[in-house]
Amino acid sequence: MKTMTSRLKPPWPCATLETTGRQSAWRRNGSSAPAKARAKNAFTPSASWAPCAWRAASPRWRRCCRTPTPRWSRKRARPSGKSTPTWKSATPASQSRRHAAGLVQLAPRRAAGVTSQSGSLRVISAIFFTSGIPALIYQLVWQRSLFTIYGINIESVTVVVTAFMLGLGIGSFVGGRLTRLKLPLLGLFAGIEFCIGAFGLVSLALFHAVGEFTLGLGTLATGLVTFALVLLPTVLMGATLPLLTAHLVRHSGNVGQSVGWLYFVNTLGSAFACFLVAFVVMRALGQQGAVTLAASLNLLVGAGAWLAQRGTPSLPPPATALEGSFRRRGFLFALLLSALCGYIALSYEILWYRLYSFSTGGSAHAFALLLGCYLLGIALGSAASRRFCRTQGPQQLLALSAFTLAANVASFLLVPAAGQLAGLAHWGFSYPLVILAAGLLGATFPLICHYAIAPDARAGEGLSYLYLANIVGSGAGSLVTGFVLMDHWSMGAISLFLALLGLLLSAALLLPAKLPMPRLARRLALALGAGVVLAALTGPLFEGIYERLYYKSRYEGQRFAHLVESKSGVVSVTHDGEIHGGGIYDGRFSVDLVNDSNMIVRAYALSLFHAAPREVLIIGLSSGSWAQVVANHPQVEKVTIVEISPSYLEVIPRFPEEAGLLKNPKVEIIIDDGRRWLRRNEDRRFDFILQNTSFNWRAHTTNLLSREYHMLVKGHLKPGGVFFFNTTWSGEAQRTAALSFAHAARFINFMAVSDEPLSIDAARWREVLAGYRIEGRRVFELSRERHRARLNEILSIVETLRQGPPPGPGFSMESRESLLARTEGLREITDDNMGTEWYFNP
């Protein structure tokens, strides 16, 4: 008899037979079971008897109810390839746990109507999709706010990211425990959304208030405070997936498909939020506007969930389900799988962020777009995995092993493939590769859940443990890969390590699948062969990867003269002395003022604005050329340098002109975030603060250009002190400085600002420049005509302040009044609006 997909009429009028593929279900339509059927099976149904399971290939049928349940047994296959199902009477002791827990619950639920169930699924999908949007907005904005408070050095970033993950993991555990209570799950979900929204409205003010009192803490204490700040909202966010999974499993009876679908819609909402944040929200609303929008969505989602709960019939699980366990055989193995998959996935994300951050020069869009594509891939992978969750058995392990192998091969190849594409097209064209690799990674979690969790009333609790393990693994990725491995290994070495770990995991998944030995040997050989091939290709594929990403279409086989990879970033130097920090121009190794190739004249300008700059603070070290100039200023007695990346200290000793800086007794070098150091050292005062800021559109540069930062710097200036910093030609940055200080002047693309009148004296400057020496060598040999001409050319810039600057940027000075008139209509940069970061996309 052929397998049918249709509705058949049984031999009695009171029932219908539904067949879909290989499985079908018989439902009672209001009358008692036929006597003929009872006699044939010698089985008397209880009062609650209703559903029966059928196979279209056999006239036999089976009942699934709360009394002892008949079950299928399959004989050895006939030569024709078919098999004959036969009855075995099941005793209570031999019933499987999932039957006792009410696994086959589809028919009783359908008694309320298939249409209502599909409608409920659509409502839940819409609710969970929407809830993913504010969750991602919060993550991006809160991380940004905490980075502003505690700094953007690698220690602070690691602490903040890990705190978020731990909160989500604890929330998953709490959500799983909540599913055991006899409470309406959608109602709980609605309450959680209301609480998240309420917290979101006051979150930024709370973060800044707490940050004011905790700046002086060490790394561990800072981590604990950060964890406490985000604990409540992240716990609430983490609890939502187990709650909705438990709700959906009660209706579907399938864990893998439930988790896959919920993971899909929620992650799809988060991916949508990433693109929304990158192109609209941050630019138009700023941080406070973004969290207000997120809180409004939370309230909307909560209201929708509450209404959905009111319209959902109460479906309490059977009493026997509450007595069982959510665990299936191999649950501890599944916990390990989930943790390792989380570690591998998060570690790849860290590598990919370095890839795109370097390729874009640190654009603010890079992380949001990468995260959006990553989450979109996770969502699509979760949806694709559902088709492998229709049955239970070793095939789940085979599918999981195949996905793991493919995901790690694709993830390994993504970086070199993106490097190749960088020379052919815009860097954004490689994002589909992220979607593909992340999709393969995203398919693993639903498959693990389907393999390890029985679809009973405690499915949500079982999911919470797996989700917690996954989050713990992800946190380990942030700590181990981001904080340790990236400080010792290259990108290629880390990629190979992760790929081999993933292939080992793929091979391990084959062992409990109980495959025939020849088939097992073939699959193990495939994993081993893939590992050998990837190891052999690592060198050729990753050779020159940073050069390809930097030069792009101009790449012709060039190699950097020096390259330093560390957890703090990538520092590279070309053969002509140009230095790059994170893939963007960051200066040049040169102190030559006569042949000025890097506008180092700005570093020589201290005496133009200040009569006696004895104590100087420099924010940012880079090549050390500027610091070398300032340290050798004849009037300077003490130089304090704050640099966020220690990688520059590995490069400077290789250049003789700057190497002496590291041994200069006047110089103190501190590795820290500049803004955080200023807030932690409120008692330090300086005559002159010099800051050669990076490009204004780079991520987090606003932290050094905003009005709030100017107020912070103002508190560290001695009477008559001057703040002299690079605006990289940003009209917004220039206007913000002029509005923050009572006195200001533009010097090329720098701003000199002070709360006291600037002491601009060309004669004093000429005298200092004429006698300037760098480690004993004169800057100007005034006996040479060319040197005298160059000195006069430099001094001529002061005349432009009186005559008025020429139109457009150039070698000139401009007064505060002229600057404010020129920049009329441009907005002032604040921590909240983030300046021009979200307006420029390289």
C-alpha positions in Angstrom: 0.0 0.0 0.0 1.5 3.4 -1.0 2.2 6.1 1.5 -0.5 8.7 1.3 -0.8 12.4 2.1 -4.5 12.7 2.4 -7.5 12.5 4.8 -9.0 8.9 4.7 -12.3 7.6 6.0 -11.9 4.8 8.5 -14.5 2.0 8.7 -16.6 3.9 11.3 -18.2 7.3 10.9 -17.1 8.9 14.1 -13.4 9.3 13.3 -11.0 10.6 10.6 -7.6 9.5 9.6 -4.9 12.1 8.8 -1.8 11.0 6.9 1.2 13.2 6.3 4.3 11.5 4.9 5.0 8.4 6.9 3.1 9.3 10.0 -0.6 9.9 10.5 -2.9 10.6 13.4 -6.5 9.4 14.1 -8.7 11.6 16.1 -12.0 10.9 17.8 -14.8 13.2 16.8 -16.9 12.9 19.9 -18.0 9.3 20.1 -16.6 6.3 21.9 -14.1 3.9 20.2 -15.6 1.2 17.9 -16.2 -2.1 19.6 -14.5 -3.9 16.6 -11.3 -1.9 17.2 -11.4 -2.6 21.0 -11.9 -6.3 20.5 -9.2 -6.6 17.8 -6.5 -5.1 20.1 -7.8 -6.4 23.5 -7.4 -2.9 24.8 -9.9 -0.8 26.7 -9.3 3.0 26.5 -9.7 5.2 29.4 -12.1 8.1 29.6 -9.5 10.4 28.3 -8.8 8.3 25.3 -8.7 10.3 22.1 -5.6 10.2 19.8 -4.2 7.3 17.9 -1.1 7.0 15.7 -1.3 5.4 12.3 0.9 4.3 9.5 -0.5 4.5 6.0 1.3 1.4 5.0 -0.5 -0.8 7.5 -4.1 -1.4 8.5 -3.0 -1.7 12.1 -3.3 1.3 14.5 -2.1 2.3 17.8 -3.5 4.3 20.7 -1.5 6.9 22.6 -3.1 7.8 25.9 -2.5 8.0 29.6 -3.1 4.3 30.1 -0.6 1.6 29.1 0.3 2.4 25.5 0.8 0.0 22.6 3.9 0.8 20.6 5.5 -0.1 17.3 8.0 -2.7 16.6 9.6 -3.1 13.2 10.7 -6.5 11.9 13.7 -7.1 9.8 13.2 -5.5 6.4 11.7 -7.6 3.6 13.6 -8.1 0.4 11.3 -5.5 -1.2 12.6 -2.9 1.2 9.4 -2.6 3.2 8.8 -3.8 6.8 5.8 -5.0 8.6 4.8 -3.1 11.8 3.5 -5.4 14.5 1.9 -4.8 17.9 3.6 -5.3 21.3 1.6 -4.7 24.3 3.4 -2.1 26.5 3.4 -2.4 30.2 3.7 0.7 32.4 7.3 -0.3 33.3 8.3 -0.5 29.7 6.8 2.7 28.4 9.3 5.2 27.1 9.8 8.4 29.0 8.7 10.6 26.2 5.4 8.7 25.9 4.8 9.0 29.7 5.6 12.7 29.4 2.9 13.1 26.7 5.1 13.3 23.6 2.3 12.7 21.1 0.2 15.6 22.2 -0.6 16.9 18.7 -4.1 15.5 18.4 -5.6 16.8 21.7 -4.2 20.3 20.9 -5.7 20.1 17.4 -9.1 19.5 18.9 -9.1 23.3 19.4 -8.6 23.7 15.7 -5.6 23.7 13.4 -6.4 27.2 12.4 -6.2 28.5 15.9 -2.8 26.8 16.4 -1.3 28.2 13.2 -2.7 31.6 14.1 -1.1 31.3 17.6 2.2 30.4 16.0 2.1 33.4 13.8 1.4 35.6 16.8 4.2 34.1 18.8 6.6 34.5 15.9 5.7 38.1 15.5 6.2 38.7 19.2 9.5 37.0 19.4 10.8 38.7 16.2 9.9 42.1 17.6 11.5 41.3 20.9 14.8 40.6 19.2 15.0 44.2 18.0 15.2 46.0 21.3 17.4 43.3 22.7 20.1 44.0 20.1 19.6 47.8 20.4 20.2 47.5 24.1 23.3 45.4 23.6 24.9 47.9 21.2 24.0 51.0 23.1 24.8 49.7 26.6 28.1 48.3 25.5 28.9 51.7 23.9 27.9 53.5 27.1 29.9 51.2 29.3 32.9 51.6 27.0 32.7 55.3 27.3 32.7 55.0 31.1 35.3 52.3 31.6 37.3 52.7 28.4 37.7 50.8 25.2 41.0 49.0 26.0 40.9 45.2 25.6 40.4 44.6 29.3 37.3 46.8 29.5 35.8 45.4 26.3 36.4 41.8 27.5 34.8 42.5 30.9 31.7 44.2 29.4 31.1 41.5 26.8 31.6 38.7 29.3 29.3 40.3 31.8 26.6 40.4 29.1 27.0 36.8 28.3 27.0 35.6 31.9 23.8 37.5 32.5 22.1 35.9 29.5 23.3 32.4 30.6 21.9 32.9 34.2 18.7 34.2 32.6 18.4 31.1 30.6 18.8 29.0 33.7 16.2 31.1 35.6 13.8 30.8 32.6 14.1 27.1 32.6 13.2 26.9 36.3 10.2 29.1 35.7 8.8 26.7 33.1 8.3 24.2 36.0 5.8 26.5 37.7 2.2 26.1 36.9 2.1 29.7 35.4 1.0 31.0 32.0 4.2 31.1 30.0 3.1 33.8 27.7 2.0 35.9 30.7 5.5 35.4 32.2 7.0 36.5 29.0 4.9 39.6 28.9 5.9 40.5 32.4 9.6 40.1 31.5 9.2 42.4 28.5 7.6 45.1 30.7 10.4 44.9 33.2 13.1 45.1 30.5 11.4 48.1 29.0 11.2 49.9 32.4 14.9 49.3 33.0 15.8 50.4 29.5 14.2 53.9 30.1 16.5 54.6 33.1 19.5 52.5 32.0 21.9 55.1 30.6 21.4 57.5 33.6 22.0 54.5 36.0 25.1 53.5 34.1 26.6 56.9 34.3 25.7 57.5 37.9 27.3 54.2 39.0 30.3 54.8 36.7 31.1 58.0 38.5 31.7 56.1 41.8 33.5 53.1 40.3 36.2 54.5 38.0 39.0 53.9 40.4 38.4 50.2 40.7 40.6 47.5 39.3 39.8 45.1 36.4 38.2 42.5 38.6 36.1 45.0 40.6 35.1 46.8 37.4 33.9 43.4 36.0 31.8 42.8 39.1 30.2 46.2 38.9 29.6 45.9 35.2 28.1 42.5 35.8 25.8 43.9 38.5 24.7 46.8 36.2 23.6 44.5 33.4 22.6 41.5 35.5 18.8 42.3 35.8 18.1 43.1 32.1 20.3 40.3 30.7 18.8 37.7 33.1 15.4 38.8 31.9 16.4 38.6 28.3 18.0 35.2 28.7 14.8 33.8 30.3 12.6 34.5 27.2 13.8 31.6 25.0 13.2 28.8 27.5 9.8 30.2 28.3 8.6 30.4 24.7 10.2 27.1 23.9 8.3 25.4 26.6 5.1 27.0 25.4 5.6 26.0 21.8 6.7 22.4 22.7 3.4 21.9 24.5 1.7 22.6 21.2 4.1 21.0 18.7 5.6 18.1 20.6 9.0 18.7 18.9 11.9 20.4 20.6 14.3 20.8 17.7 11.7 22.4 15.4 10.4 24.6 18.3 13.9 25.8 19.2 14.9 26.2 15.5 11.8 28.3 14.8 12.1 30.5 17.8 15.8 30.9 17.3 15.1 31.8 13.7 12.5 34.5 14.3 14.2 36.1 17.4 17.7 36.1 15.8 16.2 37.5 12.5 14.7 40.3 14.6 18.1 41.0 16.1 19.8 40.9 12.7 17.2 43.4 11.4 18.0 45.6 14.4 21.7 45.6 13.5 21.0 47.1 10.1 18.5 49.5 11.6 21.0 50.7 14.1 23.8 51.0 11.5 21.9 53.1 9.1 19.1 54.8 10.9 18.8 54.6 14.7 22.2 55.8 15.9 22.4 58.5 13.4 18.9 59.9 13.9 18.2 59.2 17.6 21.5 58.9 19.4 21.9 56.6 22.4 19.1 57.9 24.6 16.7 57.9 21.7 17.7 54.4 20.7 17.0 53.0 24.2 13.7 54.9 24.3 12.7 53.2 21.0 13.8 49.8 22.4 11.8 50.3 25.6 8.7 51.2 23.6 9.1 48.0 21.6 9.4 46.1 24.8 6.1 47.5 26.1 4.5 46.7 22.7 5.8 43.1 22.8 4.7 42.7 26.4 1.2 43.9 25.6 1.0 41.6 22.6 2.1 38.6 24.6 -0.4 39.4 27.3 -3.2 39.6 24.8 -2.0 36.3 23.2 -2.0 34.6 26.6 -5.6 35.7 27.1 -6.6 34.2 23.8 -4.7 31.0 24.3 -6.6 28.0 25.8 -5.0 26.6 28.9 -3.1 23.4 28.0 -1.6 22.0 31.2 0.8 19.2 30.7 -0.2 15.7 31.9 0.5 15.0 35.5 3.0 12.3 34.5 5.0 14.8 32.5 5.8 16.8 35.6 7.2 13.7 37.3 9.6 12.9 34.5 12.9 14.3 33.4 13.6 16.6 30.5 16.9 14.7 29.9 17.5 12.1 27.2 20.3 9.8 27.0 23.5 11.7 26.2 22.4 15.0 27.9 25.8 15.6 29.5 27.5 15.0 26.1 25.1 17.5 24.7 26.1 20.1 27.3 29.7 19.7 26.3 28.7 20.0 22.6 26.8 23.2 23.3 29.6 24.8 25.2 32.2 23.9 22.5 29.9 25.2 19.7 29.5 28.4 21.6 33.2 28.8 22.1 34.0 28.1 18.4 31.2 30.4 17.1 32.2 33.4 19.3 35.9 32.9 18.6 35.2 33.1 14.8 33.1 36.2 15.4 36.1 37.8 17.1 38.4 37.0 14.2 35.8 38.3 11.7 35.5 41.5 13.6 39.2 42.0 13.4 39.1 41.3 9.7 36.4 43.8 8.9 37.6 46.4 11.4 41.0 46.4 9.8 39.6 46.4 6.3 37.4 49.4 7.0 39.9 51.3 9.2 37.7 50.9 12.3 34.4 52.2 10.9 31.6 52.3 13.4 29.4 50.5 10.8 31.8 47.5 10.6 30.7 45.8 13.9 27.0 46.5 13.4 27.0 45.2 9.9 29.1 42.2 10.8 26.8 41.4 13.7 23.8 41.8 11.5 25.1 39.4 8.9 26.3 37.0 11.5 22.9 36.9 13.2 21.1 36.6 9.9 23.2 33.6 9.1 22.4 32.1 12.6 18.7 32.7 11.9 18.8 31.0 8.5 20.8 28.1 9.9 18.3 27.6 12.7 15.5 27.6 10.2 17.3 25.1 7.9 18.0 22.8 10.8 14.3 22.2 11.4 14.0 19.8 8.5 16.5 17.5 10.3 14.4 17.5 13.5 11.4 15.6 12.2 12.5 12.3 13.6 14.6 11.1 16.5 17.6 8.8 16.2 21.2 8.6 15.1 20.5 10.7 12.0 20.4 13.8 14.2 24.0 13.1 15.2 25.0 12.5 11.6 23.4 15.8 10.6 25.0 17.6 13.5 28.4 16.1 12.6 28.0 17.2 8.9 27.0 20.7 9.9 29.9 21.1 12.3 32.4 19.9 9.7 31.0 22.2 7.0 30.7 25.2 9.4 34.3 25.0 10.4 35.7 24.6 6.9 33.6 27.5 5.7 34.6 29.7 8.7 38.3 28.9 8.2 38.1 29.9 4.6 36.2 33.1 5.2 39.2 35.3 6.1 41.4 34.4 3.1 38.4 34.6 0.8 37.6 38.1 2.1 41.2 39.0 1.6 41.0 37.9 -2.1 37.7 39.7 -2.6 39.1 43.0 -1.1 41.3 43.5 -4.2 38.3 42.9 -6.5 35.4 44.7 -5.0 34.1 46.7 -2.0 34.7 45.0 1.3 30.9 44.7 1.9 30.7 42.1 -0.9 32.3 39.5 1.3 29.5 39.7 3.9 27.5 36.9 2.2 30.4 34.6 3.2 29.7 35.6 6.8 26.0 34.7 6.4 27.0 31.3 4.9 29.5 30.4 7.6 27.3 31.7 10.4 24.3 29.8 9.0 26.2 26.5 9.2 27.2 27.4 12.8 23.7 28.4 13.7 22.2 25.0 12.6 24.0 23.2 15.3 22.2 24.4 18.4 18.7 23.3 17.5 20.1 19.9 16.4 21.8 19.5 19.8 18.5 20.5 21.6 16.5 18.0 19.5 19.0 15.3 20.2 19.2 15.8 24.0 15.8 17.1 25.2 12.6 15.2 25.3 9.5 17.2 24.2 7.7 17.1 27.5 6.6 19.7 30.0 10.2 20.3 31.1 11.6 20.9 27.6 12.1 24.6 28.5 14.2 23.7 31.5 16.3 21.3 29.4 16.8 24.0 26.9 17.9 26.4 29.6 20.8 24.2 30.6 22.0 23.8 27.0 21.6 27.5 26.4 23.6 28.2 29.6 26.3 25.9 28.4 26.4 27.6 25.0 26.7 31.0 26.7 29.4 29.8 29.0 31.3 28.6 25.9 30.8 31.9 24.2 32.1 33.7 27.3 35.2 31.4 27.2 35.6 32.4 23.6 35.8 36.1 24.6 38.2 35.4 27.4 40.4 32.7 25.9 40.5 33.6 22.2 40.1 37.4 22.5 42.2 37.9 25.6 44.9 35.2 25.4 45.2 33.6 22.0 45.1 36.8 20.1 48.0 38.1 22.2 50.3 35.2 21.1 49.0 33.7 17.9 48.4 35.1 14.4 45.0 35.2 12.8 46.0 32.2 10.6 47.1 30.2 13.6 43.9 30.9 15.6 41.8 30.1 12.5 43.5 26.7 12.1 43.1 25.9 15.8 39.4 26.6 15.8 39.0 24.6 12.6 40.8 21.6 14.0 38.8 21.8 17.2 35.6 21.9 15.1 36.7 18.9 13.0 37.6 17.0 16.1 34.1 17.8 17.5 32.6 16.6 14.2 34.4 13.3 14.4 33.4 12.8 18.1 29.8 13.2 17.1 30.1 10.1 14.9 31.0 7.7 17.8 27.6 7.6 19.6 25.8 7.4 16.2 26.4 3.6 16.1 27.3 3.6 12.4 28.5 0.4 10.6 32.3 0.3 10.8 33.0 0.9 7.1 30.7 4.0 7.1 32.2 5.3 10.3 35.7 4.8 9.0 34.8 6.8 5.8 33.4 9.7 7.8 36.3 9.8 10.2 38.7 9.7 7.3 36.9 12.7 5.8 37.3 14.8 9.0 40.9 13.8 9.3 41.6 14.6 5.6 39.9 18.0 6.0 42.1 18.8 8.9 45.3 17.8 7.1 44.3 19.9 4.1 43.5 23.0 6.1 46.8 22.7 8.0 48.7 22.5 4.8 46.9 25.5 3.3 47.1 27.8 6.3 50.4 29.3 5.3 49.6 30.1 1.7 46.1 31.2 2.4 46.9 33.6 5.2 50.2 34.9 3.8 49.9 38.7 3.2 46.3 38.8 4.5 46.7 42.2 6.2 48.4 43.6 3.1 45.5 42.5 0.9 43.0 44.0 3.3 44.9 47.3 3.5 46.0 47.9 -0.1 42.8 46.3 -1.7 42.9 47.1 -5.4 46.4 48.5 -5.1 47.8 45.2 -3.8 50.6 44.0 -5.9 52.4 41.6 -3.6 53.6 44.3 -1.1 54.6 43.3 2.4 54.7 45.4 5.5 58.1 46.1 7.0 56.7 45.4 10.5 53.5 43.8 11.7 52.4 43.3 15.3 49.3 41.4 16.1 48.0 41.4 19.7 44.8 41.4 21.7 44.9 45.2 21.5 44.9 45.3 17.7 47.1 45.2 14.7 49.9 47.7 14.1 51.7 47.7 10.8 54.5 49.8 9.2 55.3 50.2 5.6 58.8 50.3 4.2 58.7 54.1 3.8 57.9 54.5 7.5 54.1 55.0 7.4 52.5 53.5 10.5 48.9 52.1 10.7 46.8 51.4 13.7 43.9 49.0 13.0 44.2 49.3 9.2 44.2 53.2 9.1 46.9 55.8 8.7 48.3 56.7 12.1 51.4 58.8 11.3 54.9 58.4 10.0 58.3 57.8 11.6 59.7 61.2 11.1 60.7 64.2 13.2 62.1 66.2 10.2 60.5 69.6 10.2 62.4 70.8 7.1 61.2 68.0 4.9 57.8 67.6 6.7 56.0 64.5 5.4 53.5 64.1 8.2 52.6 67.7 9.2 54.7 67.3 12.3 54.9 71.1 12.4 51.9 70.8 14.7 53.9 69.0 17.3 56.4 71.9 17.2 53.7 74.5 17.9 53.5 74.3 21.7 55.4 77.6 22.2 53.2 79.4 19.7 50.2 79.0 22.2 51.9 78.7 25.6 54.8 80.7 27.1 56.1 77.9 29.3 54.8 74.4 28.6 56.7 72.7 31.4 54.4 69.7 32.1 52.7 68.1 29.1 50.2 65.3 28.7 50.0 63.4 25.4 47.0 61.3 24.6 48.2 58.7 22.1 51.7 57.5 21.2 51.5 56.0 17.7 55.0 56.1 16.1 56.4 58.2 19.0 57.6 60.9 16.6 55.3 63.6 18.1 56.2 62.5 21.6 59.9 62.7 20.7 59.5 66.2 19.5 57.7 67.3 22.6 60.1 65.5 25.0 63.0 67.4 23.4 61.2 70.8 23.7 63.7 73.1 25.5 61.0 74.2 28.0 59.4 70.9 28.7 60.3 69.2 32.0 57.9 66.3 32.2 55.9 64.4 29.6 53.1 61.9 30.5 52.0 59.7 27.6 48.8 57.6 27.7 48.5 55.0 25.0 45.8 52.4 24.7 47.7 49.8 22.7 51.1 48.4 23.9 51.8 47.2 20.4 53.3 50.5 19.4 56.0 50.0 22.1 57.2 46.9 20.1 57.7 48.9 16.9 59.3 52.1 18.2 62.7 50.6 19.2 63.2 49.6 15.5 63.5 53.2 14.4 66.6 55.1 15.6 65.1 58.6 15.5 62.3 57.6 18.0 64.0 54.8 19.9 65.5 57.2 22.4 62.1 58.3 23.6 61.6 55.0 25.5 64.8 55.8 27.6 64.2 59.5 28.1 64.0 60.2 31.9 61.5 63.0 31.3 59.0 60.6 29.8 56.4 58.4 31.5 54.4 56.0 29.3 51.1 54.6 30.7 49.1 51.9 28.9 45.4 52.8 29.4 42.4 54.3 27.8 43.0 58.1 27.7 39.5 59.2 28.8 39.4 56.7 31.6 42.9 57.7 32.8 41.8 61.4 33.0 38.7 60.4 35.0 40.8 58.2 37.4 43.4 60.9 37.9 41.4 64.0 38.8 44.3 65.6 40.7 46.7 65.7 37.7 47.1 69.2 36.1 49.1 70.1 32.9 50.3 73.2 31.1 49.6 71.6 27.7 47.5 68.6 26.6 48.4 67.3 23.1 46.1 64.8 21.4 46.7 63.7 17.8 43.2 62.3 17.5 42.5 59.6 14.8 39.9 60.2 12.1 36.6 61.6 13.5 34.4 59.0 11.8 36.2 56.0 13.4 34.3 54.0 16.0 34.6 55.5 19.5 36.5 58.6 18.4 33.6 60.6 19.7 34.9 59.7 23.2 37.8 62.1 22.5 35.9 64.8 20.7 32.6 65.3 22.6 31.5 68.2 24.7 31.6 65.9 27.8 35.2 65.0 27.0 36.2 68.7 26.7 34.7 69.4 30.1 36.8 66.5 31.5 40.0 67.9 29.8 39.2 71.4 31.1 39.5 70.1 34.7 43.1 68.9 34.0 44.5 72.2 32.7 46.5 74.5 34.9 45.6 78.2 34.8 46.4 79.3 31.2 46.7 75.7 30.1 46.0 74.8 26.5 44.3 71.8 24.9 45.7 71.2 21.4 44.1 68.4 19.4 43.4 67.1 15.9 39.9 67.5 14.5 40.8 65.7 11.2 39.0 68.6 9.4 35.6 67.9 11.1 33.5 71.0 11.2 31.5 69.5 14.0 34.6 68.8 16.1 35.9 72.3 15.5 32.6 73.9 16.5 32.2 71.7 19.6 35.7 72.8 20.8 34.9 76.5 20.1 31.7 76.3 22.1 33.2 74.3 25.0 36.0 76.8 25.6 36.0 80.6 25.9 39.1 81.0 23.7 39.9 79.0 20.6 41.9 79.1 17.4 42.3 76.7 14.5 45.8 75.7 13.5 45.7 73.8 10.2 43.3 71.0 11.3 44.1 71.3 15.0 42.2 73.3 17.6 44.0 75.2 20.3 41.5 75.9 23.1 41.6 77.4 26.6 39.5 79.2 29.2 42.0 82.0 29.3 43.2 84.1 26.3 45.6 82.2 24.1 49.1 83.7 24.2 49.9 83.6 20.5 53.4 84.9 20.0 55.2 84.4 16.7 58.5 85.9 17.9 58.6 83.5 20.9 57.9 80.6 18.6 60.6 81.6 16.2 63.2 81.8 19.0 62.2 78.3 20.3 62.3 76.8 16.8 65.7 78.3 16.0 67.2 76.6 19.0 65.3 73.3 18.8 67.3 70.1 19.0 66.3 66.4 18.8 68.7 64.4 20.9 71.4 67.0 20.3 70.8 67.4 16.6 69.6 70.8 15.4 66.2 70.9 13.7 67.2 74.0 11.6 70.6 74.7 10.3 70.1 78.4 9.8 73.3 78.7 7.9 71.5 77.0 5.0 69.2 79.0 2.8 66.7 76.3 2.4 66.3 75.9 6.2 65.9 79.7 6.7 63.2 79.7 4.0 61.4 76.8 5.6 61.4 78.5 9.0 59.9 81.7 7.5 57.3 79.6 5.7 56.2 78.0 8.9 56.0 81.3 10.8 53.9 82.8 8.0 51.0 80.8 9.1 50.5 83.2 12.0 49.8 86.0 9.5 46.7 84.1 8.2 45.1 84.6 11.6 45.1 88.4 11.1 44.3 88.4 7.4 41.7 85.7 7.6 42.0 82.1 6.4 41.9 81.3 2.7 38.8 79.4 1.5 38.9 75.7 2.1 41.3 73.6 4.3 45.0 74.4 4.2 48.1 75.7 5.9 46.3 78.5 7.9 44.9 79.7 11.2 41.4 80.8 12.0 39.9 82.8 14.9 37.1 81.5 17.1 34.6 84.0 15.8 35.3 83.2 12.1 35.1 79.5 12.9 31.7 79.7 14.6 30.3 81.7 11.7 31.7 79.2 9.2 30.3 76.2 11.0 26.9 77.7 11.8 24.2 74.9 11.5 26.5 72.0 12.3 25.6 70.1 15.5 27.7 70.0 18.6 29.3 66.5 19.3 28.1 64.8 22.4 28.5 61.4 23.9 24.9 60.8 23.1 24.8 61.7 19.4 28.3 60.3 18.7 29.3 63.0 16.3 30.0 61.8 12.7 30.7 58.1 13.5 27.5 56.9 12.0 27.5 59.2 9.0 30.6 57.9 7.2 30.9 54.4 5.8 34.2 53.8 4.0 
